[in-house]
């Protein structure tokens, strides 16, 4: 996909990877850029800077996503690329690490990392299928392919997001719908601060601009997996080839890490 002249929507666009994507998409000459974020003040400032449309949006609200999609289609005629980028990170803690997070934390991760993608696809697919083309970019994380220590709710829902993206690509590829999953490891964003160091930089920390460039390259190649950290491909292969060995290696990694410092 070439972005010049396209209509693009980015959720979670007012910070981190989302902002990197928005800046890079504008450089690529998109016809219209719609930036959606829960932080209304930040999204308004970035939209003003980039001559974009800013929308205050909670991606857990399906009706709000559907309304935004309808408004964008009415104003610009279509959505060529919808980027479901919003995300949160909650770390495990307590005596029962993998189950320690409260139910509301698990529910928030589920709604933001999985259902928000479903809601966006549900809203966009009818018009995209009628045109015979459309593209979804899901910001997921390498944690969707490789579970990381101390991130049970995050990694579990990111795995589910990969599953939904696969289903979307399989079910609607023949309708002209394309799907890419952006799966970086550590990126220099506010979210990284929540890891308290740990293994975040084990393969290097990329900037949002570097991740955005990987996205541009991946969209041009129409790659299902976009891996800014190239090592992730080999790690994923290692996991598939010997699951027991991979689990053992991740347990060893966990033993080498300090438990996260929680608020």
N, C-alpha and C positions, 0 to 999 in steps of 0.2 A: 504494500500500500504506500502510495506517495501522498503526503499530507497537504500539499499545496492545493488550495481551493476547497478543502474539506470543512465540514462542520463537526466540531469536536466538543464533547462534554467530559469534564474531569471532576469526580467527587473527591473530597478530601484534598482539594486543590490549593488551599491557602497556606500550606506549610509542607516542609520536608520534600519527599519524592514528588508529591503532587505539584508543588510549586516549580520544581525542576522540570517536570513534564510540561507545565503550562508555558514556561519561558521558551522551552525548546520547540514546542508546537508553534508558537507565534513566530519564531525564527524561520520555521519551515513554510510559512505563508498560508496558514489555515485561513479560510474565508470567515469563519466565526468560531470563537472560543467561549465556551460557557464554563465558568468555574463555580462549583458548588461546595459549600463547607458549612459545618455547624457553627464556626466562628464568623458571625456576620461582619464584624468590624474588619477582620483580616481579609476576608474574601472581597469586601468592597474596596479596600485599598489596593489589592492586587489586580482586581478587575479594572480599576481606574488606571493603574500603571500600564497594563497590557492591552488597553482598549478592548476589554472583554465584557461579557455579561456576568455579573456576580449574583449568585443565588444562595441565600441562607437555607441550609437543608440538613435535616436529620435523616441519614440513609436507612434508619430503622423504620421509617414511616413510608409504607408502600404507596399510600395515597399521594404523599408529597412528591415521591419520585415520579409517579405517573403524571401528576399535574405538571411537573417541570418538563418532562418529555413532550407532553402535548403542547406546552407553550413554546418550546424550542422548535418543534416541527412546524407550528403555525407561523413562527417568525422567520425561520430560515429554510423551510421546506422539507428538511430531512435532518437526520443525525447519521453521519458517516462512521464515526468512531465514538463509542461510549467507554470511558475509562473508569471502572469501579476501583477506586484507589483508597478510600477511607479505611482506616485500621486503628486498632488499639493494641496495647501490650500489657498484660498482667502477669506477674511472676508468681511462681508457687512459693509456699512457705508453710511452716508448721511441722508437725510430726508426721503427717501423711501427705507428703509433698505433691504427688500427682493428683490428689483429690482435694487439696486444701482450699482452693478458691471457692468462695460462696456461690450459691446457685445463680445469683443475679450477675456475677462475673461471667460464668459460663454462658448465660443467656445473652448477655451483651456481646460476647465474642461471636456467638452463633449468629445473632442478628446482623452484626456489622460485617463479619467476614464471609458469611454464606448467603443469608437471606437478602441482603442488599444487592448481591449479584443477581439473585433470582428475580428480585423486583425490577431491576434495570432491564434484564433480558425480557421479562414478561411485558414491559411497557414498550420496548423498542422493536421487538421481533415482528409484530404485524406489518408495520410500514417497511421494515427492512426486507421482509420476505416478498412483499408486493413489488418492491423495486428489484429484487434478485441480488441484493448486495447489502452488506453491513459488517461492521467489525466491532468486537468486544475485546478490550484489554483489561485483564484482571490483575491488579497488583496483589500478589499472594505472599511471597517470601520463600526462601530456600527451606524454611521450616515446614512448608507444605509438602516437600519431598523428603526431608531429613529432620526428624524430630530432634529438638535441642533440649538439653537439661533445663529444668526449672520453668518450663513454659507449656504445661499440659494443655490448658484451655486454648492458648494461642496456636500451638502446633496441631492440636486435634481439629480445630475449625479451619485452619489453613489446608490441612489434608482434605477436608470436606470440600473446600473451595476448588481444589484441583479436580476432585471428582465431578463437581458440577460443570466445570469448564470442559472436561472431557465429554460429558453427556451433551453439552450444548454443541460442541464441535461435531460430534458423531451424528446427532439428531438433525442438525440444520446445515451441515456442510454442503449438502446437495441443493440447498436453497440459496446458496451464495453467501452464507454467513461464515465469517472467519473469526477465530478466537486465538488470543495469545495470553499466556500467563507469565507475568514478570516475577521472577524468583531470585532476588538478590539475597546476599548475606548482610553483613553489617554496612549500614549507610549512615553518613554523618547527618543525623536528624535529631530532633528532641527525643524521639522514641528510643534512640540508642542510649541516652542517659539513664534509662530505666534498667539497663543491664548491669550497671555498676562495674563496667569493665568486663569481667568474666572472660568468656571466649569470643567476645564480640569481634575482636580484631584478628582472629586467628588466621584469616586469609586476606587481611587488609580491609581498611574502611574506605569505601568509595564515596564520592560526593554525589549529591542529587543530580548535578550536571552530567557526571559520568554515567549514572544510571539512565538518565534521559537519552543520552547518545546511544546507549545499548538498545533502548526502546526503538529509537528511530531506525537503527540497523535491523532489529528484529521485525519491525512492521514491514520494512521493505522486502525482507525475505519471507514474510508471512509465516514466521516460526511459531509453533505452538508454545514451546518453552523459550523464554528469553532469560538468559543466565549471565548477568553482568560479571559475576565471579565465575570464571570459566571452570574452576576446580569442582564446582557443584555437579557438573555432568559426570565426572569420574566418581565422585562420592556416591552419586545415585546409582551408578553402574555397580560399584562395590557392594552396595546394600542389596541390590537385586541378585547378585551372584552368590552372596553368602550372608544371609540374614543373621544367622547366629553370630558370626564373626563381627558383623556391623554393630549388633546390640552390645556385644562385649566391648568393642572399641568405644562406644558412646558411654558405657558405664565407667570405663577408665577415664574418659574425658571428664565426666561428672566428678569423679574422685579428685581430679586435679584442680577443680574449681572451688572457690569460696562460695558458700551459700549467699544468695542475693540479700542485700539489706533492704528490708521492706519498711514502708512508712510506719 
